Amino acid sequence: MLIAFQVGDDTLHLTEAFGRAVSLDFHRLQPDDVAGLLDGAGFDPAARMVTAPEPTSAAAPVPQCVLIARRAP
């Protein structure tokens, strides 16, 4: 499985997106916490990559994480 998420301890709340009113929360996560949850659910985390924030990206300028895990035998 591949999981991608923004790294952090905060929640980003949006009230507008693409010109529309919304109420949307993005919960940022810590890679060690997600890897622990995967392990507890019977998955072996196989690879992890955390990228530095890219200030010119359309996404929020925060680190991004990608975790790859496989089902434990």
VMD Tcl script that draws the C-alpha trace (Angstrom):
set ca {
  {0.00 0.00 0.00}
  {1.12 3.56 -0.58}
  {0.01 6.35 1.74}
  {0.83 10.03 1.20}
  {0.11 12.86 3.64}
  {1.29 16.23 4.89}
  {3.59 16.12 7.91}
  {2.71 18.09 11.03}
  {0.78 18.19 14.27}
  {-1.80 20.77 13.28}
  {-5.12 20.85 11.48}
  {-5.66 23.13 8.50}
  {-9.26 24.41 8.26}
  {-10.52 25.83 4.97}
  {-13.67 27.90 4.60}
  {-13.24 28.49 0.84}
  {-11.87 26.33 -1.98}
  {-12.07 26.85 -5.73}
  {-14.39 29.82 -5.23}
  {-16.89 27.87 -3.12}
  {-17.72 28.02 0.57}
  {-16.59 24.83 2.33}
  {-15.89 23.53 5.80}
  {-12.93 21.23 5.33}
  {-10.30 20.03 7.81}
  {-6.91 18.56 6.85}
  {-5.27 16.69 9.72}
  {-1.50 16.61 9.32}
  {0.27 13.56 10.72}
  {3.67 12.39 11.94}
  {5.36 9.61 9.91}
  {6.29 7.55 13.00}
  {2.68 7.64 14.20}
  {1.31 6.46 10.84}
  {3.99 3.74 10.58}
  {3.01 2.54 14.06}
  {-0.66 2.37 13.09}
  {0.23 0.40 9.96}
  {2.34 -2.01 12.00}
  {-0.51 -2.46 14.48}
  {-2.87 -3.27 11.59}
  {-0.61 -6.04 10.31}
  {1.44 -4.16 7.72}
  {5.22 -3.96 7.49}
  {6.35 -0.45 6.59}
  {8.87 -1.03 3.76}
  {9.87 2.48 2.69}
  {9.47 6.06 3.86}
  {10.25 9.33 2.14}
  {9.76 12.78 3.65}
  {10.24 15.70 1.30}
  {11.10 19.25 2.27}
  {8.45 21.94 1.79}
  {8.33 23.50 -1.66}
  {7.33 27.16 -1.32}
  {6.42 27.44 -5.02}
  {4.04 24.45 -4.94}
  {0.26 24.89 -5.10}
  {0.08 22.67 -1.99}
  {0.66 24.10 1.46}
  {4.38 24.72 2.11}
  {4.79 21.85 4.60}
  {6.78 18.60 4.40}
  {5.12 15.71 2.56}
  {5.48 12.02 3.49}
  {5.04 8.87 1.43}
  {4.93 5.49 3.21}
  {4.97 2.14 1.42}
  {3.89 -0.90 3.41}
  {3.14 -4.53 2.64}
  {0.91 -7.01 4.39}
  {2.85 -8.91 7.06}
  {3.22 -12.64 6.27}
}
mol new
graphics top color blue
foreach p $ca { graphics top sphere $p radius 0.5 }
foreach p [lrange $ca 0 end-1] q [lrange $ca 1 end] { graphics top cylinder $p $q radius 0.2 }
display resetview
